[in-house]
Each structure stands twice: as structure tokens, then as C-alpha cells.
Amino acid sequence: MAKKMDDNYGFHAYSDEHLLKRIWQVGIGRFFLLVVGCILLILLNLLISLNKVKVFLTLIGIEVLLAFVGGWIYFFIRLRSD
């Protein structure tokens, strides 16, 4: 009993799933995580581009193309598996 309490530091876990996975399963949580991810990506692009518009837009363009290609690959893989 004491060993079990030492492993969890006295806290009880109500679920074995990770917090992000539980948030992703809820509709508004999915939207919230996507918005936070987009904001972090834009801030990272600003940090990398050092506030130069041309570099910033180039980074955004590359990311949009990668998302487009990745989406199509995911779509075709999912289509084949069904």
C-alpha cells in the first residue's frame, strides 16, 4: 500500500489517457487545440522570420503546401484502408 502511494505521490489518476487525447475527443476541445496550435505556429514563424514579411509569407506558404500534401496522403491512405 505504501509503495503504491509513493509511485503516485498520493494522487489518484482517474484516467490512464493523456490529457491532450481526452481534450481532442471533445468537439470544442478539438477546435481549441487547433486554434492554439495555429497561434503557436504563427508565433514561431514570426520568431524565425525576425519580422520580415517576405520570409514570413514564404514560411506560411511552405507550411500550407505541406499541410495540403499531407492531407491528401492521409486521405488516400484512409481511403485504401476502408
Secondary structure, DSSP 8 states (H G I E B T S, - for coil): -HHHHHHHTT---S-SS-HHHHHHTSHHHHHHHHHHHHHHHHHHHHHHHTT-HHHHHHHHHHHHHHHHHHHHHHHHHHHHH-
